[in-house]
Amino acid sequence: MAALKSVIQKRLSSPATVTEVEDLSPRVRRIRLSGPPVKGIRWRPGDKIKLAAGPRLRSYTPARVDATAGWMDVVFFLHGGGAASAWASAAEVGDTVGFIGPARSMSVPEAAPDWALFLGDETTIGLAAACLETLPETAAVLGAIELSADDAGALPAFGLPLRPAIRAERHGEALLAWLAETTLPSGQGIAWLSGEADSVMALKSALLARGMDRAALKVKPYWSTRGHAHRKALQKQL
Ligand SMILES: Cc1cc2nc3c(=O)[nH]c(=O)nc-3n(C[C@H](O)[C@H](O)[C@H](O)COP(=O)(O)OP(=O)(O)OC[C@H]3O[C@@H](n4cnc5c(N)ncnc54)[C@H](O)[C@@H]3O)c2cc1C
């Protein structure tokens, strides 16, 4: 454990400073991290960072980055059950935090698609915002973010042109229902699927059953109701 801590310490950036905190909805918060460790950062949309928010490292997806000015915005879901969520809930301007990365997580297509589909939960807002920026204006954008009715305002507040899918009893049900009712456009499409692990896998199966090309699916379980080991096991199957 001590050896692992020392490896983490060596890879951590110098602390970035919280310079903005914006509540997009009751449980969705945008936090801007600024300062020398963000200046000149090499970042591509879809990259992740690992935040040392609390005793462990947790993955997050920068939503918007200005490497010249030296800031990045991260959208946190304040789920209330873990150290990173607790850190984000308590964060105030002037707080500091170290991070590792950015590193590749979700890729963006080299060829411009005719349409792009985003499906995920609150943890996907940052990824969707970042990847949207890479799409040509000609690409049709569709998709839904599963969240509670209280948090639906986070999507327009962050300027994300995706539908809210109000969470039912089980994670993923609302997204599967949205997908079942949605006609996918014609032409070459791409889909980004992220969020709760079992939901992501169910959405992937549903899209394959609808005839989507496996190579056009960008899939990443972000967390699991059944714990980190389950999430990692599913990720290995991809
Ligand atoms: C590549 C990648 C990118 C990610 N990007 C983002 C991002 O931009 N924004 C974001 O908010 N999250 C993001 N996540 C998800 C985030 O890393 C997890 O939610 C993480 O578990 C949060 O850590 P924690 O310390 O708060 O909770 P943990 O200590 O990991 O978990 C504690 C408990 O909370 C539960 N839990 C964890 N996450 C959630 C959740 N989202 N909803 C409900 N219960 C939960 C767990 O099942 C567990 O029971 C990303 C994950 C990955 C792998």
The ligand as an ORCA input file, in Angstrom:
! r2SCAN-3c Opt
* xyz 0 1
  C     -13.130      6.882    -17.789
  C     -14.125      7.382    -16.749
  C     -14.579      8.698    -16.827
  C     -15.512      9.189    -15.878
  N     -15.955     10.483    -15.961
  C     -16.831     10.968    -15.032
  C     -17.273     12.331    -15.070
  O     -16.843     13.137    -15.916
  N     -18.165     12.737    -14.129
  C     -18.635     11.889    -13.138
  O     -19.453     12.313    -12.293
  N     -18.203     10.605    -13.072
  C     -17.317     10.136    -13.973
  N     -16.897      8.836    -13.915
  C     -17.460      7.974    -12.860
  C     -16.724      8.119    -11.531
  O     -15.353      7.828    -11.676
  C     -17.377      7.128    -10.538
  O     -18.716      7.491    -10.292
  C     -16.604      6.997     -9.249
  O     -17.001      5.780     -8.658
  C     -16.833      8.132     -8.259
  O     -15.982      7.920     -7.146
  P     -16.457      8.103     -5.624
  O     -15.175      8.134     -4.828
  O     -17.387      9.259     -5.521
  O     -17.301      6.798     -5.296
  P     -16.749      5.289     -5.098
  O     -15.917      5.201     -3.861
  O     -16.122      4.839     -6.362
  O     -18.110      4.483     -4.906
  C     -18.805      4.521     -3.658
  C     -20.229      4.031     -3.873
  O     -20.920      4.949     -4.714
  C     -21.512      4.271     -5.810
  N     -21.387      5.143     -7.013
  C     -20.264      5.468     -7.680
  N     -20.549      6.263     -8.730
  C     -21.896      6.444     -8.712
  C     -22.801      7.139     -9.553
  N     -22.382      7.846    -10.616
  N     -24.128      7.099     -9.250
  C     -24.582      6.400     -8.172
  N     -23.756      5.703     -7.341
  C     -22.430      5.727     -7.618
  C     -20.693      2.990     -5.978
  O     -21.470      1.956     -6.590
  C     -20.337      2.657     -4.561
  O     -21.382      1.950     -3.929
  C     -15.980      8.329    -14.842
  C     -15.497      6.998    -14.765
  C     -14.600      6.527    -15.713
  C     -14.109      5.098    -15.613
*
